[in-house]
């Protein structure tokens, strides 16, 4: 059984976590940020290239992108960057031939055995021990995706 790469995207960052056999691995990188000095199109191309390198390094069996809560509402200006990063991850996976799953949080809750009610992150914090940097910024969500094996 190979490694699973969990991904959680924010507006300017892709958070990453690797799991194997139900345990988080101490893998790097823990995040991939957009270089602010690049023009938008150049930044997207650089992210695609850099995420492709991560796929080569980690060589996961599967990538899971954790989606936002189904009740998530925001303006286009705030949602579009996250959607762009999720698309970059999917394109890099397609180019490498790595299966990718868009994982609903309700599915992640069920697979991880998290109860309903309260927030996803509240239950996650009580179940999964923090690992590495950026845990509360989004890496915890990437860890949930990596651990949420069917």
C-alpha positions in Angstrom: 0.0 0.0 0.0 1.4 3.4 -1.0 1.3 6.8 0.4 -1.7 9.1 0.3 -1.1 12.9 -0.3 -3.7 15.1 1.4 -4.2 18.6 0.1 -6.1 21.6 1.5 -6.0 24.8 -0.5 -6.3 28.4 0.8 -6.2 31.5 -1.3 -2.5 31.6 -1.8 -1.2 28.3 -0.3 -1.5 24.6 -0.8 -1.2 22.7 2.4 0.1 19.2 2.2 0.3 16.1 4.4 1.4 12.5 3.6 -0.1 9.4 5.3 0.7 5.8 4.9 -1.0 2.9 6.7 -3.2 5.2 8.7 -0.3 7.3 10.1 1.0 10.7 9.2 4.5 10.8 7.9 7.1 13.4 8.6 7.3 14.5 5.0 8.3 17.8 3.4 7.1 20.1 2.0 4.2 21.0 4.3 3.0 23.8 2.1 3.4 25.4 -1.2 2.9 29.2 -1.5 2.4 31.4 -4.5 5.4 33.6 -5.1 4.0 37.1 -4.7 6.7 38.7 -7.0 5.3 36.8 -10.0 2.5 38.1 -12.3 -0.7 36.1 -11.8 -0.3 33.8 -14.9 3.4 33.2 -14.2 2.5 32.4 -10.6 0.0 29.8 -11.7 2.5 28.2 -14.1 5.1 28.1 -11.3 2.6 26.5 -8.9 1.8 23.8 -11.5 5.5 23.1 -12.0 6.3 23.1 -8.3 3.3 20.8 -7.5 4.5 18.5 -10.2 7.9 18.3 -8.5 6.2 17.4 -5.2 4.2 14.6 -6.9 7.5 13.2 -8.3 9.2 13.4 -4.8 6.3 11.9 -2.8 5.0 9.6 -5.6 1.6 9.1 -3.9 -0.7 6.3 -4.7 -3.6 8.8 -4.5 -4.2 12.6 -3.9 -7.2 13.8 -2.0 -8.2 17.4 -2.0 -10.4 18.4 0.9 -13.3 20.5 -0.2 -14.7 23.4 1.9 -17.8 22.9 4.0 -20.9 22.5 1.8 -22.4 25.6 3.4 -19.3 27.7 2.5 -20.3 31.0 1.0 -18.1 33.9 0.0 -17.5 36.3 -2.9 -16.0 35.3 -6.2 -12.9 37.3 -5.4 -12.3 35.1 -2.3 -13.3 31.7 -3.8 -11.6 32.0 -7.2 -7.9 31.7 -6.0 -8.7 28.6 -4.0 -10.5 27.0 -6.9 -7.5 27.9 -9.1 -5.1 26.1 -6.8 -7.4 23.1 -6.6 -7.4 23.0 -10.4 -3.6 23.2 -10.5 -3.4 20.2 -8.2 -5.8 18.3 -10.4 -3.9 19.2 -13.6 -0.6 18.2 -12.1 -2.1 14.9 -11.0 -3.6 14.3 -14.5 -0.2 15.0 -16.1 1.5 12.5 -13.8 -1.3 9.9 -14.0 -2.0 10.1 -10.3 -5.6 9.5 -9.2 -7.1 12.5 -7.4 -10.3 12.6 -5.3 -12.2 15.8 -4.5 -13.2 14.8 -0.9 -16.3 16.3 0.7 -15.9 17.1 4.4 -18.9 14.9 5.2 -17.1 12.0 3.6 -13.9 12.8 5.5 -15.9 12.9 8.7 -17.4 9.5 8.1 -14.1 7.9 7.0 -12.3 9.3 10.1 -15.1 8.4 12.4 -15.7 12.1 13.5 -19.0 12.9 15.0 -21.5 15.4 13.5 -22.0 18.8 15.1 -19.5 21.4 16.0 -16.8 22.2 13.5 -14.8 19.8 11.4 -11.6 21.2 12.8 -12.8 20.9 16.5 -13.4 17.2 16.1 -10.2 16.7 14.0 -8.1 18.4 16.7 -9.4 15.9 19.3 -8.7 12.9 17.0 -5.5 13.7 15.1 -2.3 14.8 16.9 -0.7 17.9 15.4 2.3 17.2 13.2 4.8 19.7 11.7 4.4 23.4 11.0 1.4 25.3 9.8 -1.0 22.8 11.6 -3.7 25.3 12.5 -3.3 27.3 9.3 -4.5 24.4 7.0 -2.1 21.5 7.3 -4.5 19.8 9.7 -7.1 19.8 6.9 -4.5 18.3 4.5 -3.8 15.6 7.1 -7.5 14.8 7.4 -7.6 14.3 3.6 -4.5 12.1 3.7 -5.9 10.0 6.5 -9.4 9.7 5.0 -8.9 6.4 3.2 -12.0 4.6 1.9 
